[in-house]
Amino acid sequence: MERIVLKHLSGSKANQVEEFPLAHVKELILGRDPSSTVKYDPDRDDLVGRQHAKITQDPNDPSQFIVSDMNSRNGTFVNRQRITGTVRINPGDVVQLGPGGPEFVFEIEPRPAGATKATRVVQAGPTAPATRVPGGPPPTGGPGFPPTAPGAQQPPQQQQRPGVGKATVERIVAQNVQQAKKSQSRTYLAVIAAVVVLLVGVGGVGGFLLWRYTKAQSASDIATLKKGLDEAKAADTAKATEAAAAAPMKASEVVSNYGKAVVKIDVSWKLVSQQGNGLVYHQYTMYNGRPAALYVKVGDSIEPYLTYNSNPLNVGIGGRHTGSGFAVSSDGFILTNRHVAAAWESAYQFPSSADNGILVAPGPNGQMTPVAAVPQAPANWIPAQSKQDGIAYDGRNDHLEILFPNSDRQLSAKISSVSKRHDVALIKVDSPGTVPAVEINDNYDSIQAGETAIVLGYPAISQPVFGIVKSQDAINKETQVVEIPDPTVTVGNVGRIYRNNEGSGGAAVGAEKTTVSVIGDSYQLQINTTGSGNSGGPVFDDHGRVVAIFYAGLSDGRTAVTFAVPIRYGKELMGTK
């Protein structure tokens, strides 16, 4: 599917990539207004107007695009040149909103056949403009197509002439340099003769000035030709770099470039009362010679019978687990799953002792009396949502530690934000200096089944590697054994896309009827060799950009599938859309 791609270079959207399918989007409004297609941060991008500029398809040639300034106060710049009115924009052009404002690279993927920039044709004369319409100047030396420039009008499309290759350009330039040098020698002889005549006819001063001018002109011609050759080489280098960036990345390249940003998360948590009553326990009692878990009915649901009594039989509501995450900013913000960072906001994992419990209810004397057996603990009880006895509950992380790859140092983290819409949380780690971060690509509207998916994380099934840390402390000389994390990479593809047609943020583009997914907006991955512990890990596309967050798996005993949250739900917590 052909789409507009904006690669943000600076501003609040730096290192982000936005894609807009041409089948659904014909016009991009750039600005700080909430109704803008590309919305900038009102505080951080204060040089951007409410509706600053717009990008549209050329009505006369749908394969081309134009950018227009919408009477902004600070102006719109294309390739560092301020524009007025409407100007054609080519793939690879850099657009800036206001001097010193946010910049982005405009791209079309896949590029139209005629949109590739032409090889520069070197001329002996002024330096060619930075951006040029393919075709080059006519061989007669007459005017060619004008460059993309402020207020420039584009001439009618002419038939494209065959291009000149790099080797041919270099050979022509080299021949011209040699010819210029020979011409220079002949010119010197002619100049000497002219000087003699001038000395006799008009005096020595006039002849000397003519000789110096001719010598300078020849040197200028040689310098111009050399400069043209250097520019041709630079253009080829830029094209090679651009082609390399557009090529798919191998999984090993993704690990090499972004593996250092994927972290292991170690968590220990407890359920507490918001009224300050202390820790919350699941009440047990002795029944037929064994401890049995007690349950009560709350509305239509069965919940564990909660108490603040720390009786040795009772089991505290809480747990310890590990997960994965990835840094999304150099100052230490990390995305992961909600059930990793704030487990009390997700379905509780009961211990095996909670099965074969007893349902109790108040008897005639007010005492709790057994009324039924509970063979299996509830599967979808969320601790923080319990309204038992009208008491509000909350969670507390006693231990939320981050381990970066190939490091024995643990860093404490705190919860920054928890999504109410999906299994996503944003945490913050304080670390001196900067941390490696990933690049994000919200391709929810254009992703298709069959695309490559590369998952990084720390599945529990992978065997850990430990390091020995020898103490240099004269008082505490004990040697410690610590885990040295190293992420596991798993490669597959997107097998299916689940979308809810529910309006803003989760709408299926172009849907003609309401659709509801039982697992919400999710990508099903054909990756079944990962699992517990990988929750919160990044899912990369084949260009090394994070498009989703790994969060769950299903198995019927024979077949297993896994699921990921679209990255747009993570961007919501980051304050970007």
Legacy VTK file of the C-alpha trace (Angstrom):
# vtk DataFile Version 3.0
C-alpha trace
ASCII
DATASET POLYDATA
POINTS 577 float
0.000 0.000 0.000
1.467 3.386 -1.038
1.832 5.705 1.943
3.332 8.995 3.076
6.102 8.518 5.648
7.314 11.334 7.913
10.643 10.655 9.666
10.910 13.200 12.466
14.422 14.535 13.076
13.860 17.014 15.922
11.249 18.476 18.264
8.858 16.533 20.501
8.495 13.836 17.809
12.241 13.255 17.351
13.154 9.660 16.341
9.506 8.848 15.554
8.144 7.670 12.220
4.535 8.308 11.123
2.855 6.616 8.169
-0.315 7.713 6.347
-1.865 5.395 3.699
-2.733 7.367 0.564
-5.912 5.308 0.226
-7.303 6.995 3.347
-5.390 10.266 3.731
-5.282 12.886 0.971
-4.172 15.868 3.045
-1.853 16.257 6.064
-2.379 19.297 8.300
0.732 20.073 10.368
0.285 22.045 13.587
-0.402 22.204 17.304
-4.183 22.210 16.918
-5.784 18.969 18.264
-7.564 18.540 14.911
-4.273 18.491 12.975
-3.308 15.270 11.203
0.274 15.589 12.478
-0.062 17.026 15.997
2.877 18.752 17.677
3.315 19.331 21.408
1.841 22.786 22.298
4.530 23.435 24.921
7.682 21.877 23.469
7.041 22.899 19.834
6.145 26.561 20.460
7.488 27.674 17.057
4.765 25.637 15.306
1.473 27.389 14.563
-1.935 25.922 15.383
-2.372 25.080 11.691
1.103 25.757 10.332
1.325 24.004 6.957
-0.250 21.262 4.873
0.918 18.560 2.462
-1.428 17.467 -0.360
-1.344 15.540 -3.602
-0.855 17.730 -6.664
-4.358 17.953 -8.257
-2.736 18.126 -11.705
-0.417 15.162 -11.103
-1.455 12.751 -8.266
2.019 11.181 -8.325
3.458 14.472 -7.059
2.964 16.284 -3.736
2.927 19.922 -2.705
3.484 21.698 0.596
1.761 24.975 1.481
2.366 27.419 4.311
-0.958 28.268 6.024
-0.061 31.876 6.851
2.086 30.799 9.798
3.922 33.467 11.772
7.307 31.701 11.700
7.167 30.344 8.168
7.736 26.941 6.557
11.135 25.845 5.196
11.980 23.188 2.572
15.638 22.193 2.503
16.473 25.271 4.648
14.737 27.646 2.184
11.640 29.552 3.323
8.684 29.031 1.023
5.843 31.303 0.046
2.595 29.965 -1.273
2.636 26.413 -2.639
5.787 24.441 -3.530
6.326 20.933 -4.887
7.982 18.572 -2.405
10.049 15.522 -3.370
10.840 12.338 -1.424
13.895 12.967 0.742
13.224 16.698 1.190
13.581 18.084 4.742
10.685 20.241 5.990
11.079 22.571 8.987
8.266 24.420 10.761
9.738 27.772 11.789
13.442 28.688 12.102
14.894 26.326 14.685
11.566 24.465 14.811
10.923 20.708 14.413
12.158 19.033 11.218
11.106 15.892 9.366
12.082 14.030 6.186
9.256 13.585 3.667
9.142 10.140 2.010
6.802 8.096 -0.172
6.900 4.295 0.300
7.207 2.641 -2.061
8.690 5.474 -4.077
6.992 6.210 -7.443
9.199 5.378 -10.421
9.575 9.030 -11.364
10.219 10.315 -7.843
13.867 9.269 -7.546
16.214 12.248 -7.569
18.297 12.534 -10.745
22.060 12.196 -10.873
23.556 15.702 -10.920
24.859 16.840 -14.317
28.103 18.736 -13.710
28.568 22.024 -15.564
31.422 24.510 -15.676
29.666 27.331 -13.904
27.749 28.061 -10.701
27.033 25.216 -8.296
23.833 23.303 -9.070
20.853 23.721 -6.661
20.476 21.209 -3.812
17.174 19.726 -5.003
16.562 19.116 -8.707
13.686 17.715 -10.737
14.856 14.635 -12.737
15.891 15.345 -16.296
18.717 17.888 -16.025
19.323 20.916 -18.283
19.083 20.626 -22.071
22.387 19.934 -23.811
22.180 23.300 -25.604
22.810 25.122 -22.349
19.258 26.507 -22.215
17.193 26.590 -19.040
16.178 23.231 -17.536
13.720 22.360 -14.787
13.985 24.777 -11.820
14.839 23.451 -8.353
12.441 23.154 -5.433
12.678 26.675 -3.988
10.519 29.279 -2.238
7.580 30.266 -4.377
9.039 28.585 -7.469
6.600 27.545 -10.176
7.133 24.194 -11.806
7.175 24.114 -15.680
5.169 21.554 -17.644
6.578 18.018 -17.466
9.053 17.347 -20.294
10.123 14.042 -21.722
12.979 12.691 -19.584
16.299 12.356 -21.405
18.641 9.447 -20.727
20.761 10.083 -17.601
24.552 10.205 -17.477
26.271 7.704 -15.170
28.861 8.527 -12.549
31.770 6.963 -14.490
30.915 8.989 -17.590
30.706 12.205 -15.559
34.094 11.529 -13.943
35.712 10.761 -17.329
34.297 13.931 -18.924
35.403 16.049 -15.978
38.920 14.530 -16.006
39.230 15.159 -19.765
38.058 18.730 -19.293
40.609 19.257 -16.503
43.463 18.023 -18.737
42.187 20.060 -21.651
41.965 23.131 -19.418
45.570 22.623 -18.288
46.762 22.343 -21.939
44.688 25.353 -22.824
46.257 27.191 -19.911
49.784 26.549 -21.312
48.765 27.780 -24.746
47.092 30.754 -23.117
50.320 31.675 -21.320
52.193 31.758 -24.684
49.488 33.894 -26.210
49.525 36.137 -23.193
53.303 36.661 -23.472
52.908 37.727 -27.092
50.019 39.979 -26.166
52.064 41.511 -23.367
54.855 42.400 -25.816
52.365 44.074 -28.143
50.719 45.892 -25.290
54.035 47.053 -23.866
54.853 48.538 -27.246
51.355 49.799 -28.111
49.686 50.872 -24.855
52.275 50.429 -22.163
53.284 47.764 -19.643
50.480 48.276 -17.112
47.614 47.238 -19.389
49.452 44.106 -20.611
50.213 42.953 -17.071
46.565 43.279 -16.006
45.373 41.231 -18.997
47.907 38.464 -18.240
46.855 38.232 -14.556
43.155 38.144 -15.419
43.571 35.314 -17.974
45.597 33.202 -15.531
42.984 33.634 -12.790
40.144 32.725 -15.186
41.830 29.424 -16.187
42.458 28.488 -12.543
38.803 29.246 -11.764
37.639 26.899 -14.549
39.752 24.049 -13.133
38.486 24.684 -9.586
34.872 24.671 -10.797
35.307 21.340 -12.572
36.938 19.756 -9.521
34.145 21.042 -7.322
31.587 19.494 -9.663
33.354 16.129 -9.458
33.338 16.284 -5.648
29.619 17.070 -5.641
28.876 14.148 -7.977
30.739 11.774 -5.661
28.909 13.186 -2.624
25.546 12.701 -4.354
26.359 9.049 -5.097
27.424 8.498 -1.482
24.145 10.009 -0.245
22.151 7.746 -2.572
24.021 4.679 -1.356
23.353 5.666 2.270
19.669 6.210 1.520
19.392 2.828 -0.214
21.060 1.099 2.739
18.606 2.729 5.165
15.632 1.533 3.091
16.865 -2.074 2.901
15.350 -4.615 5.362
17.449 -5.334 8.451
18.483 -8.786 9.581
17.506 -9.896 13.083
21.176 -9.834 14.050
21.377 -6.175 12.969
18.325 -5.312 15.076
19.942 -6.942 18.119
23.240 -5.174 17.444
21.609 -1.746 17.038
18.868 -1.877 19.684
19.509 -4.857 21.971
21.177 -2.601 24.557
17.847 -0.787 25.076
15.950 -3.987 26.035
15.866 -4.443 29.826
14.962 -7.183 32.276
12.523 -6.189 35.037
12.413 -7.825 38.490
9.258 -7.096 40.529
7.958 -7.871 44.043
4.552 -6.431 45.043
1.766 -6.528 47.662
-1.894 -5.515 47.846
-2.659 -2.835 50.433
-5.731 -0.966 51.672
-6.171 2.633 50.576
-7.643 3.292 54.036
-4.290 2.522 55.627
-5.292 -0.802 57.181
-2.084 -2.486 56.036
-1.360 -5.565 53.934
-4.205 -7.631 52.514
-4.358 -11.433 52.901
-6.379 -14.268 51.382
-8.057 -15.976 54.332
-7.606 -19.736 54.795
-9.036 -22.180 57.321
-8.350 -25.779 58.325
-10.798 -28.111 56.578
-10.589 -31.918 56.624
-7.074 -31.680 58.007
-5.707 -29.287 55.374
-5.559 -25.486 54.827
-8.404 -24.477 52.501
-8.808 -21.107 50.762
-12.041 -19.224 51.482
-14.075 -17.354 48.872
-17.070 -15.013 48.952
-19.594 -13.901 46.360
-19.454 -10.213 45.373
-22.251 -9.422 42.944
-22.088 -12.107 40.247
-18.409 -12.850 40.841
-16.499 -15.076 43.226
-13.554 -13.402 44.958
-11.009 -14.471 47.569
-12.154 -13.734 51.136
-9.879 -10.806 52.050
-8.624 -9.969 55.532
-5.939 -7.934 57.310
-5.241 -10.811 59.703
-1.660 -12.040 59.312
-2.526 -15.495 60.711
0.142 -18.007 59.550
-2.543 -19.873 57.579
-3.457 -16.805 55.536
-1.624 -15.998 52.293
-0.694 -12.423 51.378
-2.089 -11.059 48.108
0.998 -10.246 46.063
3.839 -11.967 44.288
7.200 -11.796 42.587
7.896 -12.111 38.876
10.159 -10.976 36.050
9.361 -9.312 32.756
10.871 -7.354 29.889
10.809 -3.740 28.765
12.574 -1.283 26.470
13.855 2.278 26.839
11.989 4.805 24.691
13.999 7.888 25.673
17.599 8.586 26.579
16.563 9.961 29.989
15.306 6.605 31.257
11.607 6.177 30.372
10.788 2.493 29.752
7.682 0.855 28.245
6.497 -2.539 29.500
3.226 -4.353 30.264
0.750 -3.257 32.905
0.736 -6.770 34.366
4.530 -6.514 34.785
4.822 -3.072 36.419
1.435 -2.880 38.220
0.310 -6.487 38.679
-2.595 -5.495 40.953
-4.231 -3.864 37.894
-4.295 -7.198 36.000
-5.653 -10.715 36.521
-4.188 -12.227 39.701
-2.182 -15.443 39.516
-3.345 -17.518 42.507
-0.969 -20.066 44.064
-1.873 -23.730 43.564
-3.003 -23.920 47.220
-5.942 -21.655 46.330
-7.659 -24.452 44.345
-10.201 -26.758 46.014
-11.394 -23.914 48.217
-14.661 -23.211 50.034
-17.333 -20.594 49.273
-18.583 -19.029 52.530
-21.469 -16.684 53.363
-22.883 -15.131 56.567
-25.005 -17.637 58.522
-28.011 -16.973 60.811
-25.674 -16.021 63.637
-23.584 -13.724 61.441
-20.675 -16.156 61.260
-19.194 -17.128 57.876
-20.526 -20.572 56.965
-19.464 -22.930 54.125
-22.067 -23.051 51.346
-20.275 -24.607 48.342
-16.988 -25.943 47.029
-14.729 -23.888 44.745
-12.730 -26.430 42.708
-10.583 -23.806 40.971
-9.509 -20.281 41.884
-11.082 -17.452 39.820
-9.245 -16.817 36.551
-9.935 -13.110 36.019
-9.969 -11.512 39.483
-8.271 -8.085 39.461
-7.138 -7.143 43.003
-7.311 -3.354 42.598
-10.912 -3.551 41.336
-12.296 -5.524 44.288
-15.141 -3.743 46.103
-15.332 -6.258 48.938
-16.859 -4.630 52.066
-16.803 -1.281 50.209
-13.040 -0.923 50.715
-10.728 0.421 48.010
-7.483 -1.461 47.391
-4.216 -0.494 45.765
-0.853 -2.093 45.048
2.669 -1.387 46.198
5.901 -2.413 44.524
8.399 -3.337 47.215
10.944 -4.109 44.521
10.974 -2.732 40.944
14.493 -3.212 39.592
15.851 -2.737 36.068
18.803 -4.650 34.614
20.348 -3.492 31.349
22.008 -6.104 29.073
25.519 -7.285 29.908
25.547 -5.351 33.188
25.549 -6.504 36.821
24.141 -3.188 38.084
20.496 -2.993 39.193
18.665 0.339 38.943
15.491 1.154 40.876
12.476 2.331 38.889
9.129 3.963 39.626
5.785 3.800 37.847
5.175 6.884 35.719
1.837 6.002 34.085
-0.458 2.973 33.662
-2.788 2.609 30.668
-6.494 2.214 31.324
-7.030 1.041 27.730
-4.521 -1.770 27.264
-1.811 -3.873 28.927
0.821 -1.118 28.850
2.727 0.817 31.523
5.448 3.479 31.491
8.132 3.389 34.190
11.106 5.668 34.872
14.611 4.729 35.951
17.056 7.296 37.293
20.516 6.803 35.860
23.446 9.189 35.517
24.091 10.014 31.894
21.926 8.675 29.096
20.576 5.222 28.269
20.231 3.606 24.805
16.736 3.938 23.324
14.735 2.376 20.481
13.012 3.987 17.491
9.200 3.797 17.372
6.953 3.334 14.315
3.175 3.555 14.791
2.000 1.656 11.703
-1.368 0.543 13.114
-3.267 1.867 10.079
-1.005 0.226 7.496
0.394 -2.978 9.057
-0.536 -6.172 7.217
-0.552 -9.855 8.076
2.628 -11.550 6.913
4.997 -8.719 7.828
8.179 -9.591 9.722
8.110 -9.541 13.542
11.319 -9.638 15.607
10.799 -10.041 19.371
13.451 -9.289 22.000
13.077 -10.075 25.685
13.876 -12.355 28.581
11.641 -15.470 28.486
11.839 -17.502 31.685
12.574 -20.646 29.688
15.923 -19.189 28.551
18.743 -20.171 30.879
20.379 -17.276 32.783
24.080 -16.424 32.797
25.713 -15.424 36.080
28.771 -13.368 36.888
30.993 -13.376 39.966
31.579 -9.986 41.564
34.548 -9.886 43.922
34.211 -7.370 46.729
36.972 -4.827 47.306
35.371 -3.722 50.587
37.617 -4.438 53.580
34.554 -4.853 55.840
32.170 -6.746 53.546
34.443 -9.135 51.686
31.745 -11.540 50.525
31.866 -12.437 46.823
28.485 -12.144 45.091
26.987 -14.109 42.218
24.721 -11.923 40.064
22.793 -12.454 36.843
24.177 -10.864 33.674
21.101 -10.472 31.409
21.314 -10.989 27.654
18.102 -10.673 25.590
16.750 -13.552 23.522
15.740 -12.809 19.919
12.811 -14.636 18.297
11.850 -14.144 14.643
8.463 -14.750 13.022
5.724 -12.750 11.373
2.400 -11.072 12.055
-0.172 -13.818 11.577
-3.368 -11.865 12.138
-4.552 -8.377 13.097
-7.398 -7.828 15.574
-9.046 -4.398 15.534
-11.933 -2.919 17.501
-14.073 -0.494 15.530
-14.743 1.813 18.463
-13.822 5.280 17.251
-10.805 7.375 18.162
-7.614 5.472 18.914
-8.990 2.038 18.067
-11.040 2.392 14.933
-10.596 -0.002 12.045
-9.831 2.273 9.111
-12.554 2.172 6.505
-14.713 -0.266 8.486
-18.313 -0.347 7.280
-19.678 -2.185 10.330
-18.895 -2.466 14.013
-16.295 -5.099 14.903
-15.358 -6.233 18.402
-12.296 -8.327 19.278
-12.422 -10.412 22.458
-8.756 -9.568 23.081
-8.962 -5.908 22.018
-6.613 -4.279 19.527
-3.847 -6.867 19.143
-1.427 -8.408 16.672
-1.295 -12.203 16.637
2.286 -13.356 16.151
3.391 -16.602 14.578
6.004 -16.898 17.321
5.447 -19.680 19.845
8.937 -20.309 21.223
8.795 -17.452 23.727
6.554 -16.991 26.765
6.509 -16.013 30.441
9.151 -13.407 31.228
9.048 -12.003 27.688
6.014 -9.876 28.587
6.720 -6.214 27.905
9.435 -6.884 25.325
9.588 -4.920 22.047
8.329 -6.249 18.700
10.431 -4.787 15.850
9.657 -4.541 12.139
12.301 -5.343 9.519
13.610 -1.765 9.647
14.514 -1.945 13.338
11.532 0.083 14.570
9.290 -0.965 17.476
5.707 -1.498 16.269
4.223 -3.413 19.227
4.709 -4.680 22.796
4.649 -8.439 23.484
2.061 -9.262 26.171
0.317 -12.664 26.104
0.095 -16.181 24.742
-2.557 -18.878 24.272
-2.177 -22.635 23.933
-4.554 -25.561 23.548
-1.845 -28.052 24.466
-0.824 -28.657 20.860
-0.729 -25.227 19.220
0.461 -21.960 20.731
0.124 -18.377 19.525
1.278 -15.109 21.052
-0.036 -11.542 21.012
1.318 -7.993 21.021
-0.154 -4.568 21.838
0.078 -1.963 19.018
2.722 0.629 19.950
0.210 3.474 19.674
-1.047 2.563 23.155
2.484 3.066 24.458
2.755 6.407 22.653
-0.376 7.558 24.505
1.490 7.184 27.808
4.487 9.029 26.345
2.289 12.022 25.572
2.537 11.563 21.792
-0.088 10.456 19.274
LINES 1 578
577 0 1 2 3 4 5 6 7 8 9 10 11 12 13 14 15 16 17 18 19 20 21 22 23 24 25 26 27 28 29 30 31 32 33 34 35 36 37 38 39 40 41 42 43 44 45 46 47 48 49 50 51 52 53 54 55 56 57 58 59 60 61 62 63 64 65 66 67 68 69 70 71 72 73 74 75 76 77 78 79 80 81 82 83 84 85 86 87 88 89 90 91 92 93 94 95 96 97 98 99 100 101 102 103 104 105 106 107 108 109 110 111 112 113 114 115 116 117 118 119 120 121 122 123 124 125 126 127 128 129 130 131 132 133 134 135 136 137 138 139 140 141 142 143 144 145 146 147 148 149 150 151 152 153 154 155 156 157 158 159 160 161 162 163 164 165 166 167 168 169 170 171 172 173 174 175 176 177 178 179 180 181 182 183 184 185 186 187 188 189 190 191 192 193 194 195 196 197 198 199 200 201 202 203 204 205 206 207 208 209 210 211 212 213 214 215 216 217 218 219 220 221 222 223 224 225 226 227 228 229 230 231 232 233 234 235 236 237 238 239 240 241 242 243 244 245 246 247 248 249 250 251 252 253 254 255 256 257 258 259 260 261 262 263 264 265 266 267 268 269 270 271 272 273 274 275 276 277 278 279 280 281 282 283 284 285 286 287 288 289 290 291 292 293 294 295 296 297 298 299 300 301 302 303 304 305 306 307 308 309 310 311 312 313 314 315 316 317 318 319 320 321 322 323 324 325 326 327 328 329 330 331 332 333 334 335 336 337 338 339 340 341 342 343 344 345 346 347 348 349 350 351 352 353 354 355 356 357 358 359 360 361 362 363 364 365 366 367 368 369 370 371 372 373 374 375 376 377 378 379 380 381 382 383 384 385 386 387 388 389 390 391 392 393 394 395 396 397 398 399 400 401 402 403 404 405 406 407 408 409 410 411 412 413 414 415 416 417 418 419 420 421 422 423 424 425 426 427 428 429 430 431 432 433 434 435 436 437 438 439 440 441 442 443 444 445 446 447 448 449 450 451 452 453 454 455 456 457 458 459 460 461 462 463 464 465 466 467 468 469 470 471 472 473 474 475 476 477 478 479 480 481 482 483 484 485 486 487 488 489 490 491 492 493 494 495 496 497 498 499 500 501 502 503 504 505 506 507 508 509 510 511 512 513 514 515 516 517 518 519 520 521 522 523 524 525 526 527 528 529 530 531 532 533 534 535 536 537 538 539 540 541 542 543 544 545 546 547 548 549 550 551 552 553 554 555 556 557 558 559 560 561 562 563 564 565 566 567 568 569 570 571 572 573 574 575 576
